Amino acid sequence: MSSNGGSENWTYGDYLRLHDLLKLQGEERGVSSDEMHFIIVHQTFELWFKQIIRELTEARDILSKVPVPEDDIPRAVDHLSRTTEIFRLMANQWTVLETLTPQGFLAFRDGLGTASGFESFQMREFEALLGLKVEDRMFGVDPITTFRKLAQRGGEDQEVLERLESRLHQDSLNDSLMRWVERTPIMGSTFGSDGDDEEVINYVEDHIDSHRRMGQEALDRMISVGANDVDSVKARFESAHESAIEFLKPDGNVDRARAGLLFIESYRELPLLTWPRRLIDAFVELEESMAKWRHDHARMVERIIGKRTGTGGTSGVDYLDATARYRIFKDLWEVRTILVKPQKRPELQNASFYGYTADS
């Protein structure tokens, strides 16, 4: 920082605090160029994690508003899009680490001790912020357990635990998203208005009927061309239809949030739904970029250490591959399975409500 506290006298190094930053790569320990490379890559990840937490928190705060101002939706999309690009950048960063040879890594691996990426408290924080649940993790492992043990040392480790526990008690981004989706106007009926429940139920039932008929027509076509093992094909169609019903009517009751999501995805061309569908797309792109980043992490590790046990005692590559299958925004992916083609959709009611006309 400048001596007078003002920005007008800052140098590039002062502004970025480079003198402090460039002392953090372990040179005082006499690390090799390979190990310094390893440290720098992971430090860079942690800097990006800090930005990810900032972006996702601001997106969550926007979607937590009731109602969400329409002008704020583009801002939420921007926060999500930036986070997606960060994950894409980090995925490419694994290729830099792949310049480390297996022997080069083994030369300093023992010096890591039990240090593991599983102890990245910022990664655990953004996972909690997104809404990743313990039961969806591999073997249902509670990631906070590690930090409870570390917190016994006090100091900054205790502060980390308090921060993580605080984050776990806050609404997640997925929570805020689904509450926002729940308020989607369906067939021109607004959330909580008189007759809304009936309108939503009718829409869902009409969609379910269309889904059934579309499946039956597909089965009839397969039979007409002499498809083999018709009984198995029929069973798959029936199972898919039962899954559609369970998705929209869990426990027999219509889930309005899922119905709202279905409506946005089904009528994407409606002007009023332009930004809502872009927001949904931004969430899907974000999770896709995260999955690819995790997958590329696993391939990098497999290339360098094969199937060795991880430094933190995990199963190594197998564990990392399992994390690539994590899904947080499950409904956004599953709704795509139950869509029907446009000509089979329930007839749109109150089209003018959505800014749609015959000329649109």
C-alpha positions as CSV (number, residue, x, y, z in Angstrom):
1,M,0.0,0.0,0.0
2,S,1.2,3.6,-0.5
3,S,2.6,5.4,2.4
4,N,-0.2,8.0,2.5
5,G,-3.0,5.5,2.1
6,G,-4.1,7.0,-1.2
7,S,-4.3,5.1,-4.5
8,E,-2.7,7.9,-6.5
9,N,0.9,6.8,-5.5
10,W,0.4,3.1,-5.8
11,T,2.8,1.1,-8.0
12,Y,1.7,-2.1,-9.8
13,G,3.5,-4.1,-7.1
14,D,1.9,-2.1,-4.3
15,Y,-1.6,-2.5,-5.7
16,L,-1.3,-6.3,-6.2
17,R,0.8,-6.7,-3.0
18,L,3.3,-8.7,-5.1
19,H,6.1,-8.5,-2.5
20,D,3.9,-10.5,-0.1
21,L,2.4,-12.8,-2.7
22,L,5.8,-13.8,-4.2
23,K,7.1,-14.9,-0.8
24,L,4.5,-17.7,-0.5
25,Q,5.9,-20.4,-2.8
26,G,8.2,-22.2,-0.4
27,E,11.5,-21.0,-1.7
28,E,12.8,-20.5,1.8
29,R,12.5,-24.3,2.2
30,G,14.6,-24.9,-0.9
31,V,11.8,-26.4,-3.0
32,S,12.6,-27.8,-6.4
33,S,11.2,-26.2,-9.6
34,D,8.7,-29.1,-9.8
35,E,7.5,-28.5,-6.3
36,M,7.2,-24.8,-6.7
37,H,5.2,-25.4,-9.9
38,F,2.9,-27.7,-7.9
39,I,2.5,-25.1,-5.2
40,I,1.8,-22.2,-7.6
41,V,-0.9,-24.2,-9.5
42,H,-2.8,-25.0,-6.3
43,Q,-2.4,-21.5,-4.9
44,T,-3.9,-20.2,-8.1
45,F,-6.8,-22.6,-7.7
46,E,-7.4,-21.2,-4.2
47,L,-7.4,-17.6,-5.5
48,W,-10.0,-18.6,-8.0
49,F,-12.0,-20.3,-5.3
50,K,-12.1,-17.0,-3.4
51,Q,-13.6,-15.3,-6.5
52,I,-16.1,-18.2,-7.1
53,I,-17.4,-17.8,-3.5
54,R,-17.8,-14.1,-4.1
55,E,-19.7,-14.5,-7.4
56,L,-22.0,-17.3,-6.1
57,T,-22.8,-15.5,-2.9
58,E,-23.9,-12.4,-4.9
59,A,-26.0,-14.6,-7.2
60,R,-27.6,-16.3,-4.2
61,D,-28.4,-12.9,-2.6
62,I,-30.1,-11.7,-5.8
63,L,-32.3,-14.8,-6.0
64,S,-33.1,-14.7,-2.3
65,K,-35.1,-11.5,-2.8
66,V,-38.9,-11.7,-2.9
67,P,-39.7,-10.7,-5.5
68,V,-36.5,-10.7,-7.5
69,P,-36.4,-7.4,-9.5
70,E,-36.4,-8.2,-13.2
71,D,-33.3,-6.0,-13.8
72,D,-31.4,-8.2,-11.3
73,I,-31.8,-11.4,-13.3
74,P,-29.2,-10.4,-15.9
75,R,-26.8,-9.6,-13.1
76,A,-27.3,-13.1,-11.6
77,V,-26.6,-14.6,-15.0
78,D,-23.4,-12.6,-15.3
79,H,-22.2,-13.9,-11.9
80,L,-22.9,-17.5,-12.9
81,S,-21.3,-17.0,-16.4
82,R,-18.1,-15.6,-14.9
83,T,-18.0,-18.6,-12.5
84,T,-18.4,-21.0,-15.4
85,E,-15.5,-19.4,-17.2
86,I,-13.4,-19.7,-14.1
87,F,-14.1,-23.4,-14.0
88,R,-13.2,-23.7,-17.7
89,L,-10.0,-21.9,-17.1
90,M,-9.2,-24.1,-14.1
91,A,-9.9,-27.2,-16.2
92,N,-7.3,-26.1,-18.7
93,Q,-4.9,-25.4,-15.8
94,W,-4.7,-29.2,-15.1
95,T,-2.7,-29.4,-18.4
96,V,0.0,-27.3,-16.9
97,L,0.3,-29.6,-14.0
98,E,0.5,-32.6,-16.4
99,T,3.9,-31.3,-17.4
100,L,5.0,-32.8,-14.0
101,T,6.3,-36.3,-14.6
102,P,5.4,-39.2,-12.3
103,Q,9.0,-39.4,-11.0
104,G,9.1,-35.6,-10.6
105,F,6.1,-35.7,-8.3
106,L,7.3,-38.7,-6.3
107,A,10.5,-36.9,-5.6
108,F,8.6,-34.5,-3.3
109,R,5.3,-36.3,-2.6
110,D,6.3,-37.5,0.9
111,G,6.8,-33.9,1.9
112,L,3.1,-33.3,1.5
113,G,2.4,-35.6,4.5
114,T,-1.3,-36.1,4.8
115,A,-2.1,-32.7,3.2
116,S,-4.9,-33.3,0.7
117,G,-7.1,-31.2,-1.6
118,F,-9.9,-32.6,0.6
119,E,-8.7,-30.1,3.2
120,S,-9.4,-27.1,0.9
121,F,-11.8,-25.3,3.1
122,Q,-12.7,-22.9,0.3
123,M,-13.8,-25.8,-1.9
124,R,-15.9,-27.1,0.9
125,E,-17.4,-23.6,1.3
126,F,-18.4,-23.1,-2.3
127,E,-19.9,-26.7,-2.4
128,A,-22.0,-25.8,0.6
129,L,-22.9,-22.5,-1.0
130,L,-24.1,-24.2,-4.1
131,G,-26.1,-26.7,-2.1
132,L,-24.2,-30.0,-2.3
133,K,-25.7,-32.2,0.4
134,V,-23.9,-34.7,2.5
135,E,-26.1,-37.6,1.4
136,D,-25.1,-36.9,-2.2
137,R,-21.4,-37.2,-1.5
138,M,-19.4,-40.4,-2.0
139,F,-20.2,-42.7,0.9
140,G,-22.2,-39.8,2.5
141,V,-19.0,-38.4,4.0
142,D,-19.4,-35.2,6.0
143,P,-16.6,-32.9,4.7
144,I,-16.8,-30.8,7.8
145,T,-15.5,-33.6,10.0
146,T,-12.0,-33.0,8.9
147,F,-12.2,-29.3,9.9
148,R,-13.7,-30.1,13.3
149,K,-10.6,-32.1,14.0
150,L,-8.3,-29.4,12.7
151,A,-10.2,-26.8,14.8
152,Q,-8.9,-28.4,17.9
153,R,-5.7,-26.6,17.2
154,G,-7.5,-23.3,17.6
155,G,-6.6,-20.1,15.8
156,E,-7.3,-19.9,12.1
157,D,-8.4,-23.5,12.0
158,Q,-11.2,-22.7,14.5
159,E,-12.2,-19.7,12.4
160,V,-12.4,-21.9,9.3
161,L,-14.7,-24.3,11.1
162,E,-16.9,-21.4,12.3
163,R,-17.1,-20.0,8.7
164,L,-18.0,-23.4,7.2
165,E,-20.7,-24.1,9.9
166,S,-22.1,-20.7,9.3
167,R,-22.3,-21.3,5.6
168,L,-24.1,-24.6,6.1
169,H,-26.8,-22.9,8.1
170,Q,-27.4,-20.3,5.3
171,D,-29.7,-20.8,2.3
172,S,-27.8,-22.3,-0.6
173,L,-27.9,-21.1,-4.1
174,N,-30.0,-24.1,-5.1
175,D,-32.5,-23.3,-2.3
176,S,-32.8,-19.7,-3.6
177,L,-33.1,-20.8,-7.2
178,M,-35.9,-23.3,-6.6
179,R,-37.9,-20.8,-4.5
180,W,-37.6,-18.3,-7.4
181,V,-38.6,-21.0,-9.9
182,E,-41.6,-21.9,-7.7
183,R,-43.0,-18.4,-8.3
184,T,-43.0,-18.8,-12.1
185,P,-46.3,-17.7,-13.6
186,I,-47.8,-20.8,-15.1
187,M,-50.4,-20.4,-17.9
188,G,-50.7,-16.8,-16.8
189,S,-51.5,-17.8,-13.2
190,T,-49.3,-16.2,-10.6
191,F,-48.0,-17.9,-7.5
192,G,-50.4,-17.6,-4.6
193,S,-53.2,-16.1,-6.6
194,D,-56.8,-17.3,-6.4
195,G,-57.2,-20.5,-8.5
196,D,-53.5,-20.9,-8.9
197,D,-53.4,-24.4,-7.4
198,E,-56.1,-25.6,-9.8
199,E,-54.4,-24.0,-12.8
200,V,-51.0,-25.6,-12.0
201,I,-52.6,-29.0,-11.4
202,N,-54.4,-28.8,-14.8
203,Y,-51.2,-27.9,-16.5
204,V,-49.2,-30.7,-15.0
205,E,-52.0,-33.3,-15.7
206,D,-52.1,-32.1,-19.3
207,H,-48.4,-32.4,-19.7
208,I,-48.4,-35.9,-18.1
209,D,-51.1,-37.0,-20.6
210,S,-49.1,-35.6,-23.5
211,H,-46.0,-37.4,-22.2
212,R,-47.9,-40.7,-22.1
213,R,-49.3,-40.3,-25.6
214,M,-45.9,-39.3,-27.0
215,G,-44.4,-42.4,-25.5
216,Q,-47.2,-44.6,-26.8
217,E,-46.8,-43.2,-30.3
218,A,-43.1,-43.9,-30.2
219,L,-43.8,-47.5,-29.1
220,D,-46.4,-47.9,-31.9
221,R,-43.9,-46.8,-34.5
222,M,-41.3,-49.2,-33.2
223,I,-43.8,-52.1,-33.4
224,S,-44.8,-51.1,-36.9
225,V,-41.2,-51.4,-38.1
226,G,-40.8,-54.8,-36.4
227,A,-38.7,-53.9,-33.4
228,N,-37.3,-56.8,-31.4
229,D,-38.1,-57.4,-27.8
230,V,-41.2,-55.2,-27.7
231,D,-42.0,-56.1,-24.1
232,S,-38.7,-54.7,-22.9
233,V,-39.1,-51.5,-24.9
234,K,-42.7,-51.1,-23.6
235,A,-41.4,-51.6,-20.0
236,R,-38.8,-48.9,-20.5
237,F,-41.4,-46.4,-21.8
238,E,-43.7,-47.2,-18.9
239,S,-40.8,-46.7,-16.4
240,A,-40.0,-43.4,-18.0
241,H,-43.6,-42.3,-17.7
242,E,-43.8,-43.3,-14.1
243,S,-40.6,-41.3,-13.5
244,A,-42.2,-38.3,-15.1
245,I,-45.2,-38.5,-12.8
246,E,-43.0,-39.0,-9.7
247,F,-40.9,-35.9,-10.7
248,L,-43.9,-33.6,-11.1
249,K,-46.0,-35.2,-8.4
250,P,-43.8,-36.5,-5.7
251,D,-45.9,-38.3,-3.1
252,G,-48.9,-37.6,-5.3
253,N,-48.9,-33.8,-4.9
254,V,-47.8,-31.4,-7.6
255,D,-44.4,-29.8,-6.9
256,R,-45.0,-26.2,-8.1
257,A,-41.2,-25.4,-8.4
258,R,-40.8,-28.4,-10.7
259,A,-43.9,-27.4,-12.6
260,G,-42.5,-23.8,-13.0
261,L,-39.2,-25.2,-14.2
262,L,-41.1,-27.4,-16.7
263,F,-43.1,-24.4,-17.9
264,I,-39.9,-22.3,-18.5
265,E,-38.2,-25.2,-20.4
266,S,-41.4,-26.0,-22.4
267,Y,-42.2,-22.5,-23.6
268,R,-38.7,-21.0,-24.0
269,E,-39.8,-18.8,-26.9
270,L,-42.1,-16.6,-24.8
271,P,-40.6,-13.1,-24.4
272,L,-41.3,-12.9,-20.7
273,L,-39.3,-16.1,-20.2
274,T,-36.2,-14.9,-22.0
275,W,-34.2,-14.1,-18.9
276,P,-35.6,-16.9,-16.8
277,R,-34.5,-19.5,-19.4
278,R,-31.1,-17.8,-19.7
279,L,-30.7,-18.1,-16.0
280,I,-31.6,-21.8,-16.0
281,D,-29.1,-22.3,-18.9
282,A,-26.5,-20.5,-16.9
283,F,-26.9,-22.9,-13.9
284,V,-26.7,-25.9,-16.2
285,E,-23.6,-24.6,-17.9
286,L,-22.0,-23.9,-14.5
287,E,-22.6,-27.4,-13.3
288,E,-21.4,-28.9,-16.6
289,S,-18.2,-26.9,-16.3
290,M,-17.7,-28.1,-12.7
291,A,-18.2,-31.7,-13.7
292,K,-15.6,-31.3,-16.5
293,W,-13.1,-29.7,-14.2
294,R,-13.5,-32.6,-11.7
295,H,-13.2,-35.1,-14.5
296,D,-10.0,-33.5,-15.9
297,H,-8.6,-33.4,-12.3
298,A,-9.1,-37.2,-12.1
299,R,-7.4,-37.7,-15.5
300,M,-4.4,-35.5,-14.5
301,V,-4.0,-37.5,-11.2
302,E,-4.3,-40.8,-13.0
303,R,-1.6,-39.7,-15.5
304,I,0.8,-38.8,-12.7
305,I,0.2,-41.3,-9.9
306,G,-1.9,-44.0,-11.4
307,K,-4.2,-45.8,-8.9
308,R,-2.2,-44.9,-5.8
309,T,-4.0,-44.0,-2.6
310,G,-4.4,-40.2,-2.2
311,T,-2.3,-38.3,0.2
312,G,-5.3,-37.7,2.4
313,G,-6.1,-41.5,2.5
314,T,-8.8,-41.4,-0.1
315,S,-9.0,-44.0,-2.9
316,G,-7.3,-41.4,-5.2
317,V,-8.5,-41.5,-8.8
318,D,-11.6,-43.6,-8.0
319,Y,-12.7,-40.9,-5.4
320,L,-12.1,-38.1,-7.9
321,D,-14.1,-39.9,-10.6
322,A,-17.0,-40.2,-8.2
323,T,-17.0,-36.5,-7.5
324,A,-17.3,-35.8,-11.2
325,R,-20.7,-37.4,-11.0
326,Y,-22.0,-35.1,-8.3
327,R,-25.1,-33.1,-9.3
328,I,-26.5,-30.3,-7.2
329,F,-29.1,-28.7,-9.6
330,K,-30.7,-32.1,-10.2
331,D,-34.1,-30.8,-11.2
332,L,-32.6,-28.7,-13.9
333,W,-31.1,-31.8,-15.5
334,E,-34.0,-34.2,-14.8
335,V,-36.7,-31.9,-16.3
336,R,-35.1,-32.4,-19.7
337,T,-36.0,-36.1,-19.6
338,I,-39.7,-35.4,-19.4
339,L,-40.1,-32.7,-22.0
340,V,-42.5,-33.3,-24.9
341,K,-42.0,-31.9,-28.5
342,P,-43.5,-28.4,-29.1
343,Q,-46.5,-29.6,-31.0
344,K,-47.5,-31.9,-28.1
345,R,-47.3,-29.3,-25.4
346,P,-50.4,-28.3,-23.5
347,E,-52.0,-25.4,-25.4
348,L,-50.7,-22.1,-24.0
349,Q,-53.2,-20.1,-22.0
350,N,-53.1,-16.3,-21.5
351,A,-50.4,-15.9,-24.2
352,S,-50.5,-12.1,-24.0
353,F,-49.4,-12.3,-20.3
354,Y,-46.0,-13.5,-21.6
355,G,-45.8,-10.8,-24.3
356,Y,-46.5,-13.4,-27.0
357,T,-48.7,-12.5,-30.0
358,A,-49.3,-14.1,-33.4
359,D,-46.5,-11.8,-34.7
360,S,-44.0,-12.9,-32.1
